[in-house]
Structures are given as structure tokens and as C-alpha cells.
């Protein structure tokens, strides 16, 4: 599936989860429900995907975990916070860089309407792609 269409599909599924559950739950609940929806849509999705950190000659296999990874291309980082901060943006960009993934979505389920400030799209501009 073309990456823009895949991103559009996943955003629609996230909106469906948010419409059904509303704000106020733990991040893990939204993650599990979105994982279910993405899987049922026919897309390949991995939950809690480990991303190793490589520093010079050492590899830390227990580095970080991406909330959801779709088709080994789209990183989904889920939050339930009042508002996004620069740290959330940096975290998502770091996941893209560490895993050499082309695109990511930061989704905040602690909003009244998900499309109103609860979605931020990132593109990996790293030269490693």
C-alpha cells in the first residue's frame, strides 16, 4: 500500500477508536484497540516493537519500544497527555531515525476530537533512507 494512503487509513482507524472510547483512558487501552483495528484492516502491524540503540561499537537490544509499527514503515507513538511537547516530537523523530523508518504519527487520545490537535505527522529526512 502506498504510504500516504496507509497513513490516511491508520488515521481513520485511530479516529474510529477515539470516537468509540473517547478521551480519559490509559494509553495501553488505545494502543490495544488500535492494534486490533489495524490488524483487522489487513495491514501488518507489530505492537511494542523493540528498537535497538547502536552507539559506536555497542548495541543495546533493549533500547526503546515503538507502540505500533505498521507495514514496517509507519511508526505510531500514542500518548494520553494534555498537549504535545517538544520531547514527544523528539521521541517520535528518534524512533524514525533509529529504525530507519520513513514516516511516523504521534497520536494524542486525550483530546476531545482527535483531528483537532491530536495528530502530528513526521517524515524521516535522514540520509540513511
Secondary structure, DSSP 8 states (H G I E B T S, - for coil): --HHHHHHHHHHHHHHHHHHH-SSS-HHHHHHHHHHHHHHTT--EEEEEEEEEEETTEEEEEEEEEEEEETTTEEEEEE-SSS--HHHHHHHHHHHHHHT-SEEEEEE-SSSSTTTTSEEEEE---TT-
